[in-house]
Amino acid sequence: MPASTKRHPDFYFDEPETVTFEIDGVQFRPHLFILQRYCGLFRDMPAIAKKQSDLTSSESRIKLRDILPSDRNNKEMSAEAFELGLRVLYPEVLLVKPIKIMMEWIQVLEISHRWQSDYMRRVALAHLEGYKQYMSLSERCTLGNTYSIISWVFEVYRELAMRSGSMSSEELDLIPLRIARECSWLVNDSEKSSCTPSLATDAWHHPRHSRSCLTMHLQ
């Protein structure tokens, strides 16, 4: 093993039926059947199949950047992110560091999409349900739209539709343009009645207020 690389202390298994990945100078050697059982990316990957004839050799390394596309921000997956993904796939009893932070579960949600893993997505969403109360409407809506969590997006729309009081310009930005256009007269009413960017309370309680627009589209 080159001096510039090191084996991961928890996820380098010197056993048969494993495959070695090298990321940022760190070698991971997880069990192939776990990757292929839970992640479509590894199940159908030609590079993995080619290495199956030499699975017991630690010199048979796969550079993750050669097989995994960059994320939506054009960033390659780091060793820390790869470790996080494995921490979800392996039984918790084997883990030294269980995942207990909201931001890590959000990262797991991102990894689940890149690894094409419905299992990881379900686990991440199950844990994130407990953190929703700490998220703003904007954060929940952004995550919902980014990762196709339709129920979260609808929940945000329902909260906006059923809540009494004014709607801020930031909250209005959460509404799809198609719906916002139908309610755009509220913005004009607000500008006439208030110098602030928030929608005026009077306009909000108008018979044709934005709650009616949202409620109509949620039915």
C-alpha positions as CSV (number, residue, x, y, z in Angstrom):
1,M,0.0,0.0,0.0
2,P,1.5,3.4,-1.0
3,A,2.7,5.5,1.9
4,S,0.3,8.3,0.9
5,T,-2.8,6.1,1.5
6,K,-4.2,4.7,4.7
7,R,-6.9,2.1,5.6
8,H,-10.1,3.3,7.1
9,P,-10.2,2.1,10.7
10,D,-13.8,0.8,10.6
11,F,-14.6,0.1,7.0
12,Y,-11.7,-1.9,5.7
13,F,-12.6,-5.5,5.9
14,D,-9.8,-7.9,5.0
15,E,-12.2,-10.6,3.9
16,P,-13.4,-12.3,0.7
17,E,-16.2,-10.8,-1.3
18,T,-15.1,-7.2,-0.6
19,V,-14.0,-4.5,-3.0
20,T,-11.5,-1.7,-2.3
21,F,-12.3,2.0,-3.0
22,E,-9.7,4.8,-2.6
23,I,-11.0,8.3,-1.8
24,D,-8.8,11.2,-0.7
25,G,-6.0,8.8,0.2
26,V,-8.2,6.6,2.3
27,Q,-8.9,3.0,1.4
28,F,-12.3,1.5,2.1
29,R,-13.0,-2.2,1.7
30,P,-16.7,-2.9,2.2
31,H,-18.5,-6.1,1.4
32,L,-19.7,-6.1,-2.2
33,F,-23.0,-7.8,-1.5
34,I,-24.0,-5.0,0.9
35,L,-23.4,-2.3,-1.7
36,Q,-25.1,-4.3,-4.5
37,R,-28.1,-5.2,-2.3
38,Y,-29.0,-1.7,-1.2
39,C,-27.5,0.6,-3.9
40,G,-28.4,0.5,-7.6
41,L,-25.3,2.4,-8.5
42,F,-22.9,-0.4,-7.4
43,R,-25.2,-3.2,-8.6
44,D,-25.0,-2.2,-12.2
45,M,-21.5,-0.7,-12.3
46,P,-19.3,-2.3,-15.0
47,A,-16.1,-1.4,-13.0
48,I,-17.4,-3.5,-10.0
49,A,-18.2,-6.5,-12.2
50,K,-14.7,-6.3,-13.8
51,K,-13.1,-6.4,-10.3
52,Q,-15.1,-9.4,-9.1
53,S,-12.4,-11.8,-10.4
54,D,-9.9,-10.3,-7.9
55,L,-12.0,-9.4,-4.9
56,T,-9.5,-10.6,-2.3
57,S,-6.7,-8.4,-3.5
58,S,-6.2,-5.1,-1.7
59,E,-4.3,-3.9,-4.7
60,S,-7.4,-4.0,-6.8
61,R,-8.5,-0.5,-5.9
62,I,-11.3,1.6,-7.5
63,K,-11.0,5.3,-7.6
64,L,-14.5,6.6,-6.6
65,R,-14.2,9.6,-8.8
66,D,-13.9,7.4,-11.8
67,I,-17.3,5.7,-11.3
68,L,-19.4,8.3,-9.3
69,P,-20.6,11.5,-11.0
70,S,-20.1,14.8,-9.2
71,D,-23.0,16.1,-7.2
72,R,-25.3,19.0,-8.3
73,N,-22.6,21.5,-7.0
74,N,-20.0,19.7,-9.2
75,K,-18.2,18.4,-6.1
76,E,-16.7,14.9,-5.8
77,M,-17.7,12.7,-2.9
78,S,-15.3,13.0,0.0
79,A,-14.0,10.2,2.2
80,E,-16.1,11.6,5.0
81,A,-19.3,11.4,2.9
82,F,-18.4,7.8,1.7
83,E,-17.9,6.8,5.3
84,L,-21.3,8.3,6.2
85,G,-23.0,6.2,3.5
86,L,-21.4,3.1,4.9
87,R,-22.5,4.0,8.4
88,V,-26.1,3.7,7.1
89,L,-25.6,0.4,5.3
90,Y,-23.9,-1.5,8.0
91,P,-25.7,-2.6,11.3
92,E,-25.6,0.0,14.0
93,V,-24.0,-2.5,16.4
94,L,-20.8,-2.3,14.3
95,L,-20.6,1.5,14.3
96,V,-18.3,3.4,16.5
97,K,-20.1,6.7,15.6
98,P,-23.8,6.4,15.1
99,I,-25.5,9.2,13.1
100,K,-27.2,11.6,15.5
101,I,-26.9,15.0,13.8
102,M,-29.6,16.5,11.5
103,M,-27.1,17.8,8.9
104,E,-25.6,14.3,8.6
105,W,-29.0,12.8,7.9
106,I,-29.5,15.5,5.2
107,Q,-26.2,14.5,3.7
108,V,-27.3,10.8,3.8
109,L,-30.4,11.9,1.8
110,E,-28.0,13.4,-0.8
111,I,-25.9,10.2,-0.8
112,S,-29.0,8.0,-1.3
113,H,-29.7,9.8,-4.5
114,R,-26.1,9.5,-5.8
115,W,-25.9,5.9,-4.8
116,Q,-29.4,5.1,-6.1
117,S,-30.4,3.6,-2.7
118,D,-34.1,3.5,-1.8
119,Y,-33.1,1.9,1.5
120,M,-30.8,4.8,2.5
121,R,-33.5,7.3,1.5
122,R,-36.1,5.6,3.7
123,V,-33.8,5.6,6.7
124,A,-32.8,9.2,6.2
125,L,-36.4,10.4,5.9
126,A,-37.5,8.4,8.9
127,H,-34.8,10.2,11.0
128,L,-35.4,13.6,9.5
129,E,-39.1,13.4,10.4
130,G,-38.0,14.0,14.0
131,Y,-36.1,17.1,13.0
132,K,-38.7,18.8,10.9
133,Q,-39.9,20.8,13.9
134,Y,-36.5,22.5,13.9
135,M,-36.6,23.4,10.2
136,S,-38.0,26.6,8.8
137,L,-40.7,26.4,6.1
138,S,-38.1,27.4,3.6
139,E,-35.7,24.7,4.6
140,R,-38.4,22.0,4.5
141,C,-39.7,23.2,1.1
142,T,-36.2,23.4,-0.3
143,L,-35.3,19.9,0.8
144,G,-38.7,18.6,-0.4
145,N,-38.2,20.1,-3.9
146,T,-34.5,19.1,-4.1
147,Y,-35.0,15.4,-3.1
148,S,-38.6,14.9,-4.4
149,I,-40.2,14.6,-1.0
150,I,-43.7,15.6,-2.2
151,S,-45.4,15.2,1.2
152,W,-43.0,17.8,2.7
153,V,-43.8,20.3,0.0
154,F,-47.5,19.8,0.4
155,E,-47.2,20.2,4.2
156,V,-45.6,23.6,3.7
157,Y,-48.3,24.7,1.3
158,R,-51.0,23.6,3.7
159,E,-49.4,25.4,6.6
160,L,-49.2,28.6,4.5
161,A,-52.8,28.1,3.3
162,M,-54.3,27.4,6.7
163,R,-52.3,29.9,8.8
164,S,-53.8,33.2,9.9
165,G,-51.8,36.3,9.5
166,S,-49.7,37.8,6.7
167,M,-47.3,36.0,4.4
168,S,-43.8,37.3,4.0
169,S,-42.1,37.8,0.7
170,E,-39.8,34.9,1.5
171,E,-42.7,32.6,2.1
172,L,-44.4,33.8,-1.1
173,D,-41.2,32.7,-2.9
174,L,-41.9,29.1,-1.8
175,I,-45.1,29.0,-3.9
176,P,-44.6,27.8,-7.5
177,L,-44.8,30.6,-10.0
178,R,-47.9,29.1,-11.6
179,I,-49.8,29.5,-8.3
180,A,-48.1,32.7,-7.4
181,R,-49.3,34.4,-10.6
182,E,-52.9,33.6,-9.7
183,C,-52.3,35.3,-6.3
184,S,-50.0,38.1,-7.6
185,W,-52.7,40.7,-7.1
186,L,-52.0,40.3,-3.4
187,V,-48.5,41.7,-3.9
188,N,-49.9,44.7,-5.6
189,D,-52.5,45.3,-2.8
190,S,-49.7,44.9,-0.3
191,E,-47.5,47.4,-2.0
192,K,-50.3,49.9,-2.0
193,S,-51.2,49.4,1.7
194,S,-47.8,48.9,3.2
195,C,-44.2,50.0,2.7
196,T,-42.9,46.6,3.8
197,P,-42.3,43.6,1.5
198,S,-44.7,41.5,3.6
199,L,-48.2,40.9,2.4
200,A,-50.7,43.2,4.3
201,T,-52.9,41.5,6.8
202,D,-56.0,43.1,5.2
203,A,-55.1,41.6,1.9
204,W,-54.5,38.2,3.5
205,H,-58.0,38.2,4.9
206,H,-59.6,39.3,1.6
207,P,-62.2,36.8,0.3
208,R,-59.8,36.0,-2.6
209,H,-56.7,35.8,-0.5
210,S,-53.7,33.5,-1.2
211,R,-55.0,30.9,1.2
212,S,-57.9,30.3,-1.2
213,C,-55.5,30.0,-4.1
214,L,-53.3,27.5,-2.2
215,T,-56.2,25.5,-0.8
216,M,-57.6,25.2,-4.3
217,H,-54.4,23.8,-5.7
218,L,-54.0,21.4,-2.8
219,Q,-57.4,19.7,-3.3
